[in-house]
Amino acid sequence: MEAMISVPRPKNESERLAALRRYRQLDRVAEKDFELLTKVAAEICDVPFALISLIDDDHVTSVASIGMPNAVLARDEACCSWAILQDGLLEIPDLSRDQRTARLRLMTETGMHMYAGTSLSTKDGFHIGTLCVLDKKPHSLNNHQRELLSGLARQVMALLDLRAHEQMLMEALVREQYLASVDMLTGLLNRRVLFERFDAEIDRSRRYSTPLSMALIDLDHFKSINDTFGHAAGDAVLSSVGEIVKTSIRSSDIAGRYGGEELCVVLPQTTAEGAYALAESLRKQIEESMISIDGKTITVTASIGVTTMQTNCKGALQILNAADEALYQAKHAGRNKTVLG
């Protein structure tokens, strides 16, 4: 059997692929709005099959279709790869009679004979995919159908632009929410959000009669680290300890920077014994950590006060005071210790 013809790449292929990435559509499940546009395309052109495809460096991926399941094809196996090589509509009335498509499995295995596709063109002129219609009967579209199919492709592109804009806004919102809630030095929650979450956990603990514990962590002799090695070294220590805390707690636990060199971990559904065990693990990891900055290795220890909410608890301040008292005892006992209050 005669081999398939390799489809050439557009001259602006690298720029075209960069434009495609802006839409981030290849890994999404087709949504109803896109499916509706394929249905309209099929009805306009009086054919049973229509699809919207996006074309990356190796594959043609249909993201919405009517009359056939969505699929991923190699670029050399897809008529759409030819369509993006030109402006406007590519129409092949009989695939078996066109040397570009006569050997395609689309024709030999599915019996497709007619193809008409128009490029989805970005505002800066890159063809990132197609809207196409297909039929198992050889025939041509009329001028009215061609005009409407081209207009519908512009609507597909407008919807892609809208979805890309929505995605950009969503990412910006998530980024703003992150910046508003996280202490950038430690990567933990900032004080405001920490206590908002803490108050919510107190309410939950009261409602369901579940234990709630807290560990208050203070880095020993932190001022001397700043004085000896500089504030950049102090920042590196806080960042390293913050990472230790983040990677050691459960997803349900709440860790934040209480202030200065003090960190706080709220432990829902955790008994005093469980909180003490976690605090001891954190203390040992901090003690064993070695932070390198400007060719120097810095070690640090931490004192930790642990407490558990009592049945007569009046609120967050009472729990915090109990943890602070236990922390004071840990420091008074020589530092680098965990005390359960």
N, C-alpha and C positions, 0 to 999 in steps of 0.2 A: 504494500500500500504506500502511496506517495506520502511523504512526511508533511506535517503541517508547516505552514509558513510562520516564521517567527515575527511577532509584531514589533515594529520599531518603537523606540521610546521617543517621546517628545523632546525637542531640543532643550526645553527649559525644565527637564524632568526634576532636577534637584529643587528648584524653586517651586515647582508644582507640588511636590511631596511636602515641602514646608507649609504651603498653603493648606493642603489637606489636613495636616496635623492641627491646624487651628480649630477644626470642627470636631475633633475627638469623637467621631460618630461610629467608627468601625467596631468598637467593642460594646455598642449599645443594642439592646433588643429593639426591634422596630416598634414604633408607636403608632397609634391609630391615625394620627394626622397624616403621616407618610403613607400608610396603607390606603387611606381614603384617596390620596392623590394618584396612586397606582390604579385604583378602581376607576377613577374618572378618566385616566388616560386610556384604559382598555375600552371603556364605553365610547369615548370620543372616536377612537380609531376602529371600533367594531371588531376587536380581536379578543381572544380569551386570556391572553397573558400580557402582563406588564410588570416592570420592576424598576426600582431605584437602586443604583449601584454606586459604590465608591471604590476608587482604584488606587491601591497603594503600590509599593515598589515591586511586589511579587504577585499580588492577588487582586481579583475583582470580587468584592463582597456585596451581595445584595442585602440591603438593610430594610427593604419593604417590598412586598410583591403581591400579586393577585394571580390566581390560577396555578401557581407553582410554589414550592417551599423556598425559603431563603437558602442561599448556597454560597459557597466560596469556591471560585475557580482560579486556576492559574491564568495569568494574563494572556498567554498564548492560546488559551482555550476559549476566550471570551470575545464576542463581537464588540463589546463595549470598549475594549482596548483599541480597536480601530476608530471608534467614534470620537475619542478624545484627541485624535490626531488632527482634527479639523474643526473649524467653526461651523455652527449650524447643524443641520440634520444629516446623519448618515442613514441612507435607506438602501437596503439590499432586498429587492423583491423576491429573489430566489437564492437562498444560501448555497444550494447545490451547484449553481451556475457561476458563482463568484470564486475565483481562485483563492481569495483570502480566507474563505469560510467553508469551502466544500468538504474539507477533511475534519472539521470540528466535530467533537462528540455531541455538541448541542444539536447538530443536524443529523449525524449518523445514528445516534442512540436515542434521541427523543423525538425525532421526526420533525423538528422545527424547520421551516422553510423561509419564512419572511421575518425580517428584522428592520426596525426603524428606531434609531436612538439619537437623542440630542444631548449635547454636553451640558453638564451643570458647571457654569462658569462663575468664578468668584468676581468680586468687584474689581480686582486688580488683574483679571483676565486669564486666570489659570483654570484649566479644565480638570476638576477633581473627581468627576464621575459622570453618570448618565441617567436620564429617564428614557426608558425604551419600551417598546411594545413588540410582541412576537406573535406568530401564528404558524400553524402547521400547514396552512395552504399558501402557496406562492401568490402574492398580489402586491399592489402598490397602494399607498395612501393617496387620497386626493389633496388638492391644495388647501382646502379648508381644514382637513385633519392635520396636515403638516403645520399649518399656522397655529392651531390650537395646541398641538403637542409641544411646540417651541415655547408658547406662552405658559403652558403648565410647568415646563422645566424651570422657567423663571420663578414660579411660585414655590417649587421645591427648593430652589436655592434661597429664596427669601425665608423659608421655614428653617433651613439649615442655619442661616445667619441669625435668626431669632434664637434658636436653641444654643448656638455658640455664645451669644450675648448673655443669655440667661445663665449659662454655665460660668461665664466670667464674673457675673455679678454674684453668683452663689459662692464662688471661690473667694471673692473679695470680702463677702460677709463673714465667711468662716474665718478668714485671716484676721479680720477686725475683731471678731469675737475671741479668737485665740490671744491676740495681743492685749485685749482688755481683761483677760482672765489669768494670764500666766506671768509669773516672774521670769523675765528673760534671762537672768543670770543662772538660776538654779533649774529652770524648766519646770518648776512646780507651780501650783496655783499661787496667785498673789493673796495678800491678807484678806482683802475684801471678799473675794470669791470663796476662799477657804472657810470663812466664818458663815457665809451664806449656806454653804453645803453642810457645815457643822450643825447649824441650827436645824436644818431639814432632817439630819440624821438623829438629832435629839428627839424631835417630834415623832419620827418613825420608831425609835426605840421605845418611847412611852406608849405609842399606839399598839405595838405588837409585843410588848414586854420582852424585848430581846436585849442582850448585853451590848454596851457601847464603851469602847476604850479609847484612850489617847496616849500617844507618846510624844513628849516634848524633847527635842534634841538641841543641845547647845555645844558648839565646837569649842574645845578647850584652848585657852591661850590664843584665841584668834587674833587679838590685837597685836600680839608679839609677832605673828606671821606677817601682818601688814607692815609693822614697824621694821622688821628684819629684811623681808624680801620685797616689799612694795605692795601696793594695792592690786596690781595685776596678778600677783601670786595669790593674794587673798581671794580674788575673783575666781581664779582657777580652782582653788580649794572648794569654794562654794559650789561651783559647777560640777566638780567631780563627786562631791557628797550628794548633790541633788540627783545625779545619775544613779548613784548607788541606791538611793531611796526609791527612785522611780522603777528600777528594775527588780526590786525586792518585794514590793507590795502587790496585793491583789488588785484586780480591776475595780473592785467595790470599795477599796480603801481610798482615803482622801489625803493627799499630801500637799503641804503648802509652806511657803516661807512666812514665818510668823513675824520676823523682823530681824535685821542685822544678821548675826550668825546663828539665829535660832530657827529651826524647822519644826513643823508640827505634822503628825500623822494621826488622822482620825480613823478608827478601826471599827466599823459596824459589825455587829453580830460576833464580837470577839470578847472572850472572857479575859479576866486579869492575867491568868496564866498564859493564854495565847498571846496577849499583847506583850507581856514580858519576854516571851520566847522570841518574838519578832524583833523587839528592841535590842535584845542581846545579840541577835544575828547582825543587825545593822551596826551596832557598836563594834563588833569584831571586824566586819568588813571595812569600816572606816579606819580602824586602827591598822589594818593590814594594807591599806591602799598607799600607793606611792605616787605623788603628783610631780611631774617633771615640768619645769618652766625655765627657760633660758639656761639650759644645761644643769640646773640644780634640781635635786630631788627633795620634795617636802613631804613630811609625814604629819598626820594630825590625828587627834583622838576626840572622842565626844562623850559627854555626860548626858544621860537620858533619864527623864522622869516619866513614870508610867502610872496611869490611874484608870479607874473604871467608874462609869456613872452609877451613882447610888439611886435607890428608889425615891428618895426625898430630894433629888437634885432640883435646884431652882433655875438652872440654865447653863449656858456655855461658860460663863465667867466662873461659876463654881467648879466646874470640871477643870478648867484651865488653871485655876488657883491651886487645885489639888495636884495637878501635874507639875506645876511650877515649884510647889513645896517639895515634891519628890526629887525634882531636878536639883534643887538647892542641897538636899541631903546627899545626892550623888557627888556634887562638887565639894561639899564639906568633907566627904569621906575620902577625898584624894583625887577626884576626877577620873575619867575613863571608866565610869561605872554606870550600871543601870540599877535604878531603885524603883520598887513598886510601892506606891503610896496608898 
